[in-house]
Amino acid sequence: MEKHSNIWRALHRVRHTARAAKMLDDEEVEEVVAACHSFGALFSYSFPERDITPKLWALFHEVPRFVREHRCIGQIAEDPVESIHAYLVRTSRVYSGMRDAVTSERFMLRRLAVLQ
């Protein structure tokens, strides 16, 4: 049971360090990298028989590489992108009744520009 609580704590640390929607300083970059590596090591140790899924591989290896190179991760993570997608879908529904698709898109883009 303790090994599972260690994994949850490690995953919480990854979420806490990687969720900031901002540019990261050197210390924060290394904290994200360490959290991802720690979670990867704990997961592999606790579940040696489990396959590593593409998402886990990305978390263990690609997120640290990306964070070191681009100094951000939270701004482009799945949650913010899904939030933006949901907003775009809601906004497009406002103009979905227009017959001309080009005009509908123009109005939608104007609305988005005004909201920015």
Disulfide bonds with the S-S distance in Angstrom:
none
